[in-house]
């Protein structure tokens, strides 16, 4: 094989990788444009319900809670699983998702017990200690600087407040923390525990829950990720308390 053919092959692979990263970001990161609209309207409703229920069960929202959902998407978790909370708030970087979340929480927004803002998870627009509970589902792996996002979550959490976070998926023993396509994080469990403790959380518990449903889209996505060497069939759920 000639040097020129090796170089051409590398360029093709780089171009394909960039295209895949853009598609992954449009679907899982910040939905926008036609692909974002399709994923928000079709893929998310089919695959996220199981994840939301698992996070809600772990968070145990009560009537006195003030809940923040970081990367709230279409607002389904807040609207469906935190309806009993005294106040709820969501933040997302996607215009598409913010519009849908405001629609889902329209009555509560009108009543002054909910807000949805467009913004960066790494720079939350709330004062210190604003919330009793913070959650995040199916988004940590897309954050460019997940440690910074986690520190922001802890900052806006009251002392004694709790978090319920989906930080990646179950990985094979011995897997080292790395990135897929330079876009999505894959963490070892030890690194996740270390990251959470270093940000000021305690009583850290890690467990695993079924990620998606049994619909055709969920089965296809599970198959795709397994082909890429990452079994996303089980969510990693992290619960902790701010010390």
C-alpha positions as CSV (number, residue, x, y, z in Angstrom):
1,X,0.0,0.0,0.0
2,X,1.4,3.4,-0.9
3,X,1.7,6.4,1.4
4,X,-0.8,8.3,-0.6
5,X,-3.4,5.5,-0.3
6,X,-2.8,5.4,3.5
7,X,-3.3,9.1,3.7
8,X,-6.5,9.0,1.6
9,X,-7.9,6.2,3.8
10,X,-7.1,8.2,7.0
11,X,-8.9,11.2,5.5
12,X,-12.0,9.2,4.6
13,X,-12.1,7.7,8.1
14,X,-11.7,11.2,9.7
15,X,-14.5,12.5,7.5
16,X,-16.8,9.6,8.4
17,X,-15.9,10.1,12.1
18,X,-16.8,13.8,11.9
19,X,-20.1,13.0,10.2
20,X,-20.9,10.4,12.9
21,X,-20.0,12.8,15.7
22,X,-22.3,15.5,14.2
23,X,-25.2,13.0,13.9
24,X,-24.6,11.7,17.5
25,X,-24.6,15.3,18.8
26,X,-27.8,16.2,16.9
27,X,-29.5,13.1,18.4
28,X,-28.1,12.8,21.9
29,X,-26.5,16.1,22.6
30,X,-28.2,19.3,21.4
31,X,-31.1,18.3,19.0
32,X,-31.5,20.8,16.2
33,X,-32.5,20.9,12.6
34,X,-34.3,18.0,10.9
35,X,-32.4,15.3,12.7
36,X,-33.0,16.9,16.0
37,X,-36.7,17.2,15.3
38,X,-37.0,13.6,14.3
39,X,-35.1,12.3,17.4
40,X,-37.0,14.5,19.8
41,X,-40.4,13.5,18.3
42,X,-39.7,9.8,17.8
43,X,-36.6,8.3,19.4
44,X,-36.7,10.1,22.8
45,X,-40.3,9.2,23.6
46,X,-39.6,5.5,22.9
47,X,-36.4,5.2,24.7
48,X,-36.4,7.6,27.6
49,X,-39.5,6.5,29.6
50,X,-37.6,3.6,31.4
51,X,-34.7,6.0,32.2
52,X,-37.0,8.6,33.6
53,X,-38.8,6.2,35.9
54,X,-35.6,4.8,37.2
55,X,-34.3,8.3,38.1
56,X,-37.6,9.3,39.6
57,X,-37.6,6.2,41.8
58,X,-34.1,7.0,43.0
59,X,-34.8,10.6,43.6
60,X,-38.1,10.1,45.6
61,X,-39.5,13.5,45.0
62,X,-41.8,14.8,47.8
63,X,-44.2,17.8,48.1
64,X,-41.6,20.1,49.7
65,X,-38.9,19.5,47.1
66,X,-37.5,22.0,44.6
67,X,-36.3,20.0,41.7
68,X,-33.8,20.8,38.9
69,X,-33.5,18.6,35.8
70,X,-30.3,19.4,34.0
71,X,-30.5,18.8,30.2
72,X,-34.2,18.4,30.8
73,X,-35.1,17.6,27.2
74,X,-38.8,17.9,26.5
75,X,-39.6,18.2,30.2
76,X,-41.2,14.8,30.5
77,X,-39.4,13.8,33.7
78,X,-40.5,17.0,35.5
79,X,-44.0,17.0,34.1
80,X,-44.7,13.3,34.8
81,X,-42.5,12.3,37.7
82,X,-42.1,15.5,39.7
83,X,-45.6,16.8,39.5
84,X,-45.9,16.6,43.3
85,X,-42.8,18.9,43.9
86,X,-43.3,22.4,45.2
87,X,-41.3,23.8,42.4
88,X,-39.5,22.5,39.4
89,X,-36.9,23.9,36.9
90,X,-35.3,22.6,33.8
91,X,-32.4,23.7,31.6
92,X,-31.4,22.6,28.1
93,X,-29.2,23.9,25.4
94,X,-31.6,22.9,22.6
95,X,-34.2,25.3,21.3
96,X,-36.3,22.4,20.2
97,X,-36.3,20.8,23.6
98,X,-36.8,24.0,25.5
99,X,-40.0,24.8,23.5
100,X,-41.3,21.3,24.1
101,X,-40.5,21.5,27.8
102,X,-42.3,24.8,28.2
103,X,-45.3,23.3,26.5
104,X,-45.3,20.3,28.7
105,X,-45.0,22.4,31.9
106,X,-47.2,25.3,30.6
107,X,-49.8,25.2,33.4
108,X,-47.1,25.2,36.1
109,X,-45.1,27.9,34.4
110,X,-48.3,30.0,34.3
111,X,-48.8,29.3,38.0
112,X,-45.3,30.3,38.9
113,X,-44.2,26.9,40.1
114,X,-42.0,26.0,37.2
115,X,-39.4,27.5,34.8
116,X,-37.5,26.2,31.8
117,X,-34.5,28.1,30.5
118,X,-32.2,27.7,27.6
119,X,-28.6,27.6,28.9
120,X,-25.3,25.7,29.4
121,X,-25.3,23.0,32.1
122,X,-21.7,24.1,32.9
123,X,-23.0,27.5,33.9
124,X,-26.3,27.1,35.7
125,X,-28.1,30.4,36.1
126,X,-29.3,29.9,39.7
127,X,-27.9,31.0,43.0
128,X,-26.1,28.6,45.4
129,X,-28.4,26.3,47.3
130,X,-31.5,26.8,45.2
131,X,-32.6,23.2,45.0
132,X,-33.3,20.3,47.3
133,X,-32.9,17.7,44.5
134,X,-31.1,17.6,41.1
135,X,-31.3,15.0,38.4
136,X,-29.8,14.4,35.0
137,X,-30.7,11.6,32.5
138,X,-29.0,10.4,29.3
139,X,-26.8,13.5,28.9
140,X,-23.7,13.3,30.9
141,X,-21.8,11.4,28.2
142,X,-22.4,14.3,25.8
143,X,-21.0,17.1,28.1
144,X,-17.6,18.3,27.0
145,X,-16.6,18.9,30.6
146,X,-18.7,16.6,32.8
147,X,-16.8,17.4,36.0
148,X,-17.6,21.1,35.6
149,X,-21.3,20.3,35.1
150,X,-21.3,18.2,38.2
151,X,-19.7,20.9,40.3
152,X,-22.4,23.3,39.1
153,X,-25.1,20.9,40.1
154,X,-23.6,20.6,43.6
155,X,-23.3,24.4,43.8
156,X,-27.0,24.9,43.3
157,X,-27.9,22.1,45.6
158,X,-28.7,22.8,49.3
159,X,-26.7,21.1,52.0
160,X,-28.3,17.8,52.6
161,X,-29.9,17.9,49.2
162,X,-29.7,14.8,47.0
163,X,-28.8,14.0,43.4
164,X,-29.9,11.2,41.1
165,X,-27.8,11.0,38.0
166,X,-27.5,8.7,35.0
167,X,-23.7,8.8,34.4
168,X,-23.1,6.5,31.5
169,X,-23.9,2.8,31.3
170,X,-22.5,-0.5,32.6
171,X,-19.2,-1.4,31.0
172,X,-17.1,-4.5,31.0
173,X,-14.7,-5.1,33.9
174,X,-11.4,-3.5,33.2
175,X,-12.8,-0.9,30.8
176,X,-10.9,2.4,31.0
177,X,-12.6,5.8,30.8
178,X,-12.4,7.0,27.2
179,X,-14.4,8.8,24.5
180,X,-16.2,7.4,21.5
181,X,-15.8,9.5,18.2
182,X,-14.3,12.2,20.4
183,X,-17.9,13.1,21.3
184,X,-19.3,10.7,23.9
185,X,-17.8,9.7,27.3
186,X,-17.5,6.1,28.5
187,X,-16.6,5.8,32.2
188,X,-15.4,3.1,34.4
189,X,-17.4,2.8,37.6
190,X,-14.3,3.7,39.7
191,X,-13.8,6.9,37.8
192,X,-17.4,7.8,38.2
193,X,-17.3,7.3,42.0
194,X,-14.1,9.3,42.2
195,X,-15.6,12.2,40.2
196,X,-18.7,12.3,42.3
197,X,-16.9,12.3,45.7
198,X,-14.4,14.9,44.5
199,X,-17.2,17.4,43.9
200,X,-18.4,17.3,47.5
201,X,-21.0,14.5,47.5
202,X,-21.3,11.7,50.0
203,X,-23.3,8.6,50.6
204,X,-22.6,7.7,47.0
205,X,-24.4,4.6,45.7
206,X,-24.1,3.2,42.2
207,X,-26.6,0.7,40.8
208,X,-27.7,-0.4,37.3
209,X,-31.1,-0.3,35.7
210,X,-32.5,-1.3,32.4
211,X,-31.8,1.5,29.9
212,X,-34.5,1.3,27.3
213,X,-37.7,-0.5,26.4
214,X,-38.3,-3.4,24.1
215,X,-39.5,-1.5,21.1
216,X,-37.7,-1.8,17.7
217,X,-35.9,1.5,18.0
218,X,-34.5,0.6,21.4
219,X,-33.4,-2.8,20.2
220,X,-31.7,-1.3,17.2
221,X,-29.8,1.2,19.3
222,X,-28.7,-1.5,21.8
223,X,-27.4,-3.6,18.9
224,X,-25.6,-0.6,17.4
225,X,-23.8,0.3,20.6
226,X,-22.8,-3.4,21.2
227,X,-21.2,-3.4,17.8
228,X,-19.2,-0.4,18.8
229,X,-18.0,-2.2,21.9
230,X,-20.3,-0.5,24.5
231,X,-23.2,-2.3,26.0
232,X,-25.8,0.4,26.7
233,X,-28.5,-1.9,27.8
234,X,-28.1,-0.9,31.5
235,X,-27.9,2.6,32.8
236,X,-25.5,3.5,35.6
237,X,-27.6,5.3,38.2
238,X,-25.7,7.4,40.8
239,X,-27.3,8.7,44.0
240,X,-25.6,10.9,46.6
241,X,-26.1,13.7,49.1
242,X,-24.4,17.0,49.4
243,X,-22.3,17.1,52.6
